[in-house]
């Protein structure tokens, strides 16, 4: 199964397919020690003693919160729960969410696995699902090497490109897609990539949300309707979602507007930032800053960030739409579109493209003309070696605007 996250604020990750059976805390700690040992090149599980020393040396834990005796009690089941202090400490060390370090409840399902380490920096390990998957399939050396290479990649969040490369290697792609659940975020996933995965018999789920919605708010379900291109599904079971205009009034189906989310999963406030809280929350609804439409059946389709929207001659242009069309061209590896000032039209779109091999601007224009309205056509197409990105792999549009002004 592929989970393609249309959220504009999450990061790409890959996840190994886990067994559907619930895991006990003791099993999770042993599993994490094995993963950590492989990551550190030990070729075996990290011992309890090595774990205690590493936590002390690397996190500066010196008050005796964690000991080998304590870990032995946890792993034997004698002590069924971690203290809150120890849970937070181990979560920091293993780079997992604290909520993972408990017994899974009865009836646990891993249909939707959210990203565990959203704020991880580039020099930290990729999430445990990928590494764990690599170690579980050690009987396939080539597959194991491929997974570990992705995990240790300097910028592991650029997995759109990695996934495309995998799909272009048939023998490896079939084995990977059989064993893995790839997950995506930080960007709208090109339909061509979704189609390529589905063509291999792997169902695709689209999810959408933000850190402020903990994080998933809208998603498609296994067994549900997966036939709507670019749809991110229906609101989650524990929250509401709607689309409103600039005045905060809910709009009819088929009309673009800003997504708002309400429910127990939504933040209560931004820490020590009353201004940001007042701007983002009203009557319990969180303003996401994302533009979307909802069809007559209630399914959402995310267009773009509201701040990225281009107003040209009174018409709204969503850069993500142009980017999706560009990415459908086989010679385009990456694309980003910005709006620049224009004396006649107020703003016009400009596209920045990273090519895959030889590519001509006229060829791209011909490709776009067949799929975009005339007013959406980029005024310029600029070929670049790479797009500026932040630590989470998101394109920094403001840096492209700065580049254009030079």
PyMOL commands that set and color helices and strands:
alter all, ss='L'
color gray80, all
select helices_A, chain A and resi 25-39+48-59+68-76+84-94+98-100+128-136+141-151+159-167+170-179+191-198+211-213+274-280+306-308+319-327+361-369+374-376+397-405
alter helices_A, ss='H'
color red, helices_A
select strands_A, chain A and resi 2-5+13-16+180-184+204-210+215-219+234-235+239-244+257-263+281-282+285-294+300-305+310-312+315-317+332-342+346-355+380-383
alter strands_A, ss='S'
color yellow, strands_A
deselect
rebuild
show_as cartoon
